[in-house]
């Protein structure tokens, strides 16, 4: 992972299909990176799969993140958010965890920019219903900070939230780690020339 940002990792993170998060390692001597990722999954008690992708050093490490608490693409979730149906969102969280999700991705779409207090209520409601950590899915520091203000690690067996994501284009997101320990998705799917 120390190679991130040095042009030696083509893609570190992506969505292979809805609900499956993949770390894509495509580099010479990538076995060490895959080993580090697997060790992290084991330490975090995450069910994971390693899928080799052809050449030596090329692999996908996959974990399951429930991503239905997202109004974009899910009409029922959009309706729940619009109607502030916290019980419905809680039931959706319970269903995803029951299906094997180890993290729950949380977004209320553009509403969070106008009403971060509502997003905070959603975070609290979900944490009242399930004991898995949340994936906070906004590229804006202040929105994620609002989530961290109400995030309760005691409700998810002491596990830190996952910030989705930090990229070279939004390095200010690193400051969020001063608020509380977090897991971080590092996005390196683009190269920037300076």
C-alpha positions in Angstrom: 0.0 0.0 0.0 3.0 2.3 0.4 3.2 2.3 -3.4 -0.2 4.1 -3.7 0.3 7.5 -5.4 3.7 6.5 -6.8 2.4 5.2 -10.1 3.0 1.6 -9.4 -0.6 0.5 -8.5 -3.1 0.8 -11.4 -6.2 0.5 -9.3 -6.5 0.0 -5.5 -10.3 0.2 -5.0 -13.4 -0.4 -7.0 -16.9 -1.7 -7.0 -16.9 -5.1 -8.8 -20.6 -5.3 -8.6 -23.2 -3.7 -6.2 -22.3 -4.8 -2.7 -18.9 -6.3 -3.5 -15.9 -4.1 -2.8 -12.7 -5.2 -4.5 -9.1 -4.2 -4.1 -7.5 -4.8 -7.4 -3.7 -5.4 -7.3 -2.0 -5.3 -10.7 1.7 -4.9 -10.2 4.9 -6.8 -10.2 5.6 -8.4 -6.8 2.0 -7.7 -5.8 1.9 -10.8 -3.6 3.2 -8.8 -0.7 0.3 -6.3 -1.1 -2.2 -9.1 -1.3 -0.7 -10.6 1.8 -1.0 -7.2 3.6 -4.7 -6.9 2.5 -5.6 -10.4 3.6 -3.9 -9.8 7.0 -5.9 -6.6 7.4 -9.2 -8.6 6.6 -8.3 -11.2 9.1 -7.4 -8.7 11.8 -10.7 -6.8 11.1 -12.6 -10.1 11.2 -13.8 -9.6 7.6 -15.0 -12.4 5.4 -12.9 -12.0 2.2 -12.1 -13.8 -1.0 -8.9 -13.6 -3.0 -9.4 -14.1 -6.7 -6.2 -14.4 -8.7 -6.4 -12.6 -12.0 -3.9 -14.2 -14.3 -0.3 -13.2 -13.9 1.7 -13.5 -10.7 1.1 -10.5 -8.5 -2.3 -9.8 -9.9 -5.4 -10.4 -7.7 -8.7 -9.1 -6.4 -9.3 -9.1 -2.6 -13.1 -8.8 -2.1 -15.2 -8.0 1.0 -19.0 -7.5 1.2 -20.4 -4.0 1.8 -24.2 -3.6 1.9 -25.0 -0.7 -0.4 -28.8 -0.4 -0.4 -28.9 2.6 1.9 -28.5 4.8 -1.1 -31.3 6.7 -2.9 -29.5 6.7 -6.2 -30.6 3.6 -8.0 -32.9 2.2 -5.3 -36.4 3.6 -5.6 -37.6 2.0 -2.3 -34.6 3.6 -0.4 -35.2 6.9 -2.1 -38.8 6.8 -0.9 -37.7 5.9 2.6 -35.3 8.8 2.7 -37.8 11.2 1.3 -40.4 10.2 3.9 -37.9 10.0 6.7 -38.8 6.3 7.3 -36.2 5.5 9.8 -37.8 2.1 10.7 -37.7 1.2 7.0 -34.0 2.1 6.8 -33.3 0.1 9.9 -35.1 -2.9 8.5 -33.1 -2.6 5.3 -29.9 -2.5 7.4 -30.9 -5.6 9.3 -31.7 -7.4 6.0 -28.3 -6.6 4.5 -26.4 -7.7 7.6 -28.5 -10.9 7.6 -27.3 -11.5 4.0 -23.7 -11.2 5.0 -22.7 -7.5 4.7 -19.7 -6.7 6.9 -20.0 -3.0 6.4 -23.1 -0.9 5.5 -22.6 1.9 3.0 -24.6 4.9 4.0 -25.6 7.8 1.8 -28.8 9.9 1.6 -27.7 11.4 -1.7 -27.7 15.1 -2.3 -29.9 15.8 0.7 -26.9 15.5 3.0 -25.4 18.7 1.5 -28.5 20.7 2.4 -29.4 18.8 5.6 -26.4 17.1 7.3 -28.5 16.7 10.4 -30.8 14.3 8.6 -27.8 12.2 7.6 -26.7 12.2 11.2 -30.2 10.9 12.2 -29.8 8.1 9.6 -26.4 7.1 11.0 -27.8 6.9 14.5 -30.9 5.0 13.4 -28.8 2.4 11.5 -26.4 2.0 14.4 -29.4 1.4 16.7 -30.4 -1.5 14.5 -27.2 -3.3 13.6 -23.7 -3.9 15.0 -21.6 -3.7 11.9 -19.4 -0.7 11.1 -20.6 1.9 8.5 -19.0 3.0 5.3 -19.4 6.8 5.1 -19.8 7.4 1.4 -19.3 11.1 0.7 -16.3 12.9 -1.0 -16.8 16.0 1.1 -14.9 16.4 4.4 -17.7 18.3 6.3 -20.3 15.8 5.4 -18.2 12.8 6.6 -17.3 14.9 9.7 -21.0 15.2 10.6 -21.3 11.5 10.4 -18.2 10.9 12.6 -19.7 13.4 15.2 -22.5 10.9 15.9 -20.8 7.6 15.0 -20.7 5.3 18.1 -18.0 2.6 17.9 -19.5 0.9 20.9 -22.5 0.0 18.8 -20.4 -1.8 16.3 -18.2 -3.9 18.6 -15.5 -1.2 18.7 -15.0 -1.3 14.9 -14.0 1.9 13.1 -16.0 3.4 10.3 -14.8 3.1 6.7 -14.3 6.4 4.9 -15.1 6.1 1.2 -12.8 7.6 -0.1 -9.6 9.6 0.1 -8.0 10.5 -3.2 -5.2 12.7 -4.4 -7.8 15.2 -5.5 -9.3 15.5 -1.9 -6.4 15.0 0.5 -8.2 17.2 3.1 -10.2 14.1 3.9 -7.1 12.8 5.8 -7.9 15.4 8.5 -10.9 13.3 9.4 -8.5 10.8 11.0 -7.9 13.3 13.7 -11.6 13.0 14.8 -11.4 9.2 15.4 -9.6 6.2 14.0 -11.1 5.1 10.7 -10.5 2.6 8.0 -9.9 4.4 4.7 -10.5 3.6 1.0 -7.6 5.0 -0.9 -8.7 5.8 -4.5 -5.9 5.8 -7.0 -7.8 5.1 -10.2 -6.5 8.3 -11.9 -3.0 9.8 -12.3 -2.5 13.5 -11.9 0.4 15.5 -13.4 1.7 18.3 -11.3 
